[in-house]
Amino acid sequence: MFSFFLLIIAFLGKTKCVFKPIISIFTEIYLYMKIIIINGPNLNLLGKREPEVYGNMTFDTFYEELKSKYPGITLSYFQSNIEGELIDKIQEVGFTYDGIILNAAAYTHTSVGIGDAVKAIATPVIEVHISNTFSRETFRHQSFISPNAKGIIIGFGLKSYELALQSFL
């Protein structure tokens, strides 16, 4: 969808028409978006932990690539292995950011508290998983986040985060 808008903007930018203010507004909105990626337990071990499931790239390397690919977005990142810290961060940004990309990892399947935090905030949340949780153990098929998320993206590796980011554009 974002590519479609870029095509329209490119076309309209070359014409003398009344749509130019719309182009400016769209560009301005895109440039001021604040998106945060919140990662849960063990995702600090990406690149080392189960590379056959999660790949060889560290999240820090991926995050830097993502930031350089989307320079107009204020993109931030938070990771914790502690459930309460994840809830605190969701509540802290949940009324001031334009979007949250949340990979609560194992807490997805166990934390009513994180699910309630997502329900309590105004900022839209995209639930993300690197692996296809439905092709794994049965307990990973349950999510306490999904009922309150704007959407869910699973199984596309680290690309899942970029797809989530694009959904906000």
C-alpha positions as CSV (number, residue, x, y, z in Angstrom):
1,M,0.0,0.0,0.0
2,F,2.8,2.4,0.9
3,S,4.3,1.8,-2.6
4,F,1.0,2.7,-4.1
5,F,1.0,6.0,-2.2
6,L,4.6,6.7,-3.3
7,L,3.5,6.2,-6.9
8,I,0.6,8.6,-6.6
9,I,2.8,11.1,-4.8
10,A,5.4,10.9,-7.6
11,F,2.8,11.3,-10.2
12,L,1.0,14.2,-8.5
13,G,4.2,15.9,-7.6
14,K,4.9,16.3,-11.3
15,T,1.6,17.8,-12.1
16,K,0.1,21.2,-11.3
17,C,-3.0,20.2,-9.5
18,V,-4.9,20.8,-6.3
19,F,-3.6,17.6,-4.8
20,K,-0.2,19.1,-3.9
21,P,-1.3,20.0,-0.3
22,I,-2.3,16.4,0.2
23,I,1.2,15.3,-0.8
24,S,2.7,17.7,1.7
25,I,0.4,16.5,4.5
26,F,1.1,12.8,3.7
27,T,4.9,13.4,3.7
28,E,4.7,15.4,6.9
29,I,2.7,12.7,8.7
30,Y,5.2,10.1,7.5
31,L,8.2,12.1,8.7
32,Y,6.8,12.6,12.2
33,M,5.7,9.1,13.0
34,K,6.9,7.6,16.2
35,I,7.0,3.8,16.2
36,I,8.6,1.6,18.9
37,I,9.6,-2.0,18.7
38,I,9.2,-3.8,22.0
39,N,10.8,-7.3,22.3
40,G,10.2,-9.8,25.1
41,P,12.3,-12.5,26.7
42,N,15.3,-14.1,25.0
43,L,15.1,-11.9,21.9
44,N,18.3,-10.3,23.1
45,L,19.9,-13.6,22.0
46,L,18.9,-13.4,18.4
47,G,21.8,-14.5,16.2
48,K,23.0,-16.9,18.9
49,R,19.8,-18.7,20.0
50,E,18.4,-21.5,17.8
51,P,19.6,-20.0,14.5
52,E,17.6,-22.7,12.6
53,V,14.5,-21.1,14.0
54,Y,15.4,-17.4,14.4
55,G,18.3,-16.9,11.9
56,N,21.9,-15.7,12.4
57,M,21.4,-11.9,12.5
58,T,21.5,-10.1,15.8
59,F,18.5,-7.8,16.4
60,D,20.8,-4.8,16.9
61,T,22.1,-5.3,13.3
62,F,18.6,-5.7,11.9
63,Y,17.4,-2.7,13.9
64,E,20.1,-0.5,12.4
65,E,19.3,-1.6,8.9
66,L,15.6,-0.9,9.5
67,K,16.3,2.6,10.8
68,S,18.5,3.4,7.8
69,K,15.8,2.0,5.4
70,Y,13.1,4.3,7.0
71,P,14.9,7.5,7.9
72,G,11.8,9.6,8.1
73,I,10.3,7.6,11.0
74,T,11.4,8.1,14.6
75,L,12.0,4.4,15.4
76,S,12.9,3.3,18.9
77,Y,13.6,-0.1,20.5
78,F,13.1,-1.7,23.9
79,Q,13.9,-5.2,25.0
80,S,13.4,-6.9,28.4
81,N,13.2,-10.3,29.8
82,I,11.0,-9.1,32.6
83,E,7.2,-9.0,32.2
84,G,6.6,-6.0,34.4
85,E,9.1,-3.9,32.5
86,L,7.4,-4.8,29.2
87,I,4.0,-3.7,30.7
88,D,5.6,-0.5,32.0
89,K,7.0,0.4,28.6
90,I,3.7,-0.4,26.8
91,Q,1.9,2.0,29.2
92,E,4.6,4.6,28.9
93,V,4.4,4.9,25.1
94,G,0.8,3.8,24.7
95,F,-0.7,7.2,24.5
96,T,2.0,9.2,22.7
97,Y,3.4,6.9,19.9
98,D,1.8,6.3,16.6
99,G,2.4,2.5,16.7
100,I,3.9,-0.3,18.7
101,I,5.4,-3.4,17.2
102,L,5.3,-6.0,19.9
103,N,7.0,-9.4,20.1
104,A,6.3,-10.5,23.6
105,A,7.9,-13.8,22.8
106,A,7.0,-16.5,25.3
107,Y,4.9,-14.0,27.3
108,T,2.5,-13.9,24.3
109,H,1.2,-17.3,25.4
110,T,1.2,-16.7,29.2
111,S,0.8,-13.1,30.1
112,V,-2.7,-11.8,30.8
113,G,-1.0,-8.7,32.1
114,I,0.6,-7.8,28.8
115,G,-2.7,-8.5,27.0
116,D,-4.5,-6.2,29.4
117,A,-1.8,-3.5,28.9
118,V,-2.4,-3.6,25.1
119,K,-6.1,-3.4,25.6
120,A,-5.7,-0.4,28.0
121,I,-3.8,1.9,25.6
122,A,-4.7,4.1,22.6
123,T,-1.7,3.4,20.4
124,P,-2.3,0.6,17.9
125,V,-0.2,-2.6,18.4
126,I,0.9,-5.0,15.8
127,E,1.8,-8.4,17.3
128,V,4.9,-9.9,15.6
129,H,6.6,-13.3,15.8
130,I,9.7,-14.3,13.9
131,S,8.7,-18.0,13.6
132,N,5.3,-19.4,12.6
133,T,4.0,-20.1,16.1
134,F,1.3,-22.4,14.6
135,S,3.9,-24.7,13.2
136,R,5.4,-25.1,16.7
137,E,4.3,-26.5,20.0
138,T,0.5,-26.4,20.7
139,F,0.9,-24.0,23.7
140,R,2.3,-21.4,21.2
141,H,-1.0,-21.3,19.4
142,Q,-2.6,-19.2,22.2
143,S,-2.1,-15.5,22.4
144,F,-3.3,-13.1,25.1
145,I,-2.2,-10.2,22.9
146,S,-4.0,-11.0,19.6
147,P,-7.6,-10.1,20.7
148,N,-6.5,-6.5,21.3
149,A,-3.9,-6.1,18.6
150,K,-4.5,-4.1,15.3
151,G,-3.0,-7.1,13.5
152,I,-0.7,-10.1,13.7
153,I,2.3,-10.9,11.5
154,I,4.0,-14.3,12.1
155,G,6.5,-16.5,10.4
156,F,8.5,-14.2,8.1
157,G,11.6,-14.1,10.1
158,L,12.9,-10.6,11.0
159,K,11.0,-9.4,7.9
160,S,7.9,-9.6,10.1
161,Y,9.0,-6.4,11.9
162,E,9.4,-4.5,8.6
163,L,6.0,-5.7,7.5
164,A,4.5,-4.5,10.8
165,L,6.3,-1.1,10.3
166,Q,4.8,-0.8,6.8
167,S,1.3,-1.4,8.1
168,F,1.6,1.9,10.0
169,L,2.5,3.9,6.9
